[in-house]
Amino acid sequence: MTSTTTTTSSTIGPYLRALADAAPVPLWLDDPAAPAAVSALTHATTADLVIVGGGYTGLWTALRAKERDPGRDVVLLEARTCGWAASGRNGGFCAASLTHGFLNGHDRWPEEIRTLERLGADNLDAIGATIERYGIDCAFERTGELDVATEPWQLDDLTARADLEASYGADVTMLDADATRARVNSPTYLGALWDPHATALVEPARLAWGLRQACLDLGVRVYENTPVHKLTSQGGTSEVRTPYGRVTARHVALATNAFPSPLRRMRAYVIPVYDYVLATEPLTTAQLDAIGWRGREGVADSANQFHYYRLTRDNRIIWGGYDIIYHYAGSLRDELSHRPATYATLARQFFETFPQLEGLRFTHSWGGVIDTCTRFSVFFGTAHNGRLAYAAGFTGLGVAATRFAADTMLDLVAAQDTERTRLRMVRDKPLPFPPEPVRWAGIQLTRRALDRADRTGGHRNLWLRTLDRCGLGFNV
């Protein structure tokens, strides 16, 4: 992919030709419905609650704070514009799981998994109700999800997972190859786990913009293009400093996710990794007939380096995943949001999955940064004598879990004893990442081991088995 050798048009694969006109911008943000930015903070002010970060976590926290207490004075500060980062770039899978999948939750909190699954289902229902109540136009669809197997070892793993989930009362079904291909027709499918209830699909940026508007309508003071430079605590208040102003507040909620937190103690627990996505042109009726997909399910394959994909309201296919890239020292730069080598890999894999769609073109290609932690699901904490709460580490499955995180942070700053705050999942912290260069070396070693496992029948080598024993393995 990176060779400088001149290539003739006859030797260029169809997957590369399909990328020729792909705009390097997120499909979801390339939308005339995008709202104009609101003004930056340019003065000193006070608030009952100040929220740092205008993605889903911050927006849900602001909205839930006003819904729980309409008289609360809430300020939200966003470094750019609300929803511009992960909240406007993800695949739009709004999953009920609060633990990045049933297996990850079961392995880490087996005594709580029934409660966590119930809370996740209730949370997803509440998201649907919120979208309806505020009239948010984000194409919310309760489609369910297919986890497909493309190798025999994946089919075995899915069958074991289905049996375990069913033993806890989950309404899941294993499908054979024919039944799977009747839903979504790919010659690569050997079977699938079908969960009709636990996933909805949304248009990510429109969800963020709708939450932002709901916050504004309820009286939240939102300031965009307002990065936070310093966070201090004195007496019974905290102060958040920005380039042109500051906010003094009784309570603080940090929703910075993959970006460096103003609370330095958080930084060892979160690393930024980049994920990449393609969007096709809208499919014709004949192309849709060739792949079926009449149920519009969200789909993910079951490799360690997995893909996720879904249809949009105008019948494009969103196709992302596989490569997860970490840059040394957690580098965060706008240019890292594009990786042509990964786009080429994704395009090739797309046409291997759907060869009947040869000739289809990609219209958009983009990347975005994900906040991940060593337990692969959200974690929580407090500071400033309990007046500050934070949530981070969603690991790419935060579209729904951010609402649960918002309520949990509000419980924590209010020192409320709730079902949420009593969870060991909320009370415990993940292991911190080691410092560089050990961090970078460990992540690269893990990526290579996972790639090898995908090519050797799922066999986990000594390194991966060691991570599993240390509670650092990842099951989805």
C-alpha angles and dihedrals in degrees: 000000000000098000117126091211112125110251125203121223090248092062097045110104119236089246090063094046087053089063096052097102101027110135112227094233133094111267091222094055093044089081131122087219090071108124124234115257119262120231126284122248109266103166144045116271143161133229143173090235130015119194122201112208133039102216124103094292094053095040094050090047091053093045095046091046091058094042091051093044115012091189094058114114106228129186123189121196122197124184093215123357128320113272097009095123129044093334091063099036108048128105094259097244105153100193125186093220114105092189103054092262137345096269095052089050094044093050093050104034108018092158091055102037096101090052093044092051092049093048090048093052091048090048093053090049089051091052090055090049091049092051090051095044095053096036094239109181100214103125093250107193127177092215103148123221140266117210101198130202119219096172130046093244090055090053090053091050093048092050091052090047092049091052092050094047092046089053086062092050100262117155097232131141134198113226125200122228095272094048091047093049089048087063099039116004114224124142088218095066119105096172142312147222108240119205110177098185114037102071136056126181125227140173096252103210093044090053090053092046091048092051089048091053092047089052092050091048090053092052103262110154105229121192119187129192085034112126118190114238103176141014122197138169128214129167109324098338141065127220125214115197124204130178095271106017148005140229124218112199143166093227135028131197117194115209101165095125109174095008122088109278120230084227099076096200089069095060098080090057100055133054128183118236126180124234125189134214141187129201124202130215113265111288120242121235090259092051091049090049089053093060102028105207092158091153091056090221121176109248133205128172121225105237120119087246094045137181127223124200143168144163124262125220090266091047101256117145117237108207121184148142132055099106115064108182128199119189122210114276090007094285114198116194131148093237090060088068088079126061115168093190090059092045089055092049092049092048092052092048091048093059092043087057095042108024089161088069095063108146094037113130132219115232101184137030125181148144138215141189123257126200111228135177134189094268093047096229138078120294131190141209146159138226139170091062091307096308092108125058131183140189127191144139101075091153097212099310101087105110091102101016091063090071091054088047091053093055091045093053090049089051090050098051089047090050089233121166102224138153087260098051092047092060116110085218087064097039098047127075127216120243112273120246116254119251123265136309090026090053095055093043092050093049093049091048090051093049091052092047092051091049090051091049090054089054097045104054095277094300110164112213127217092277094054092043089052091052089049091053090049092052092251098110119111123228121175 
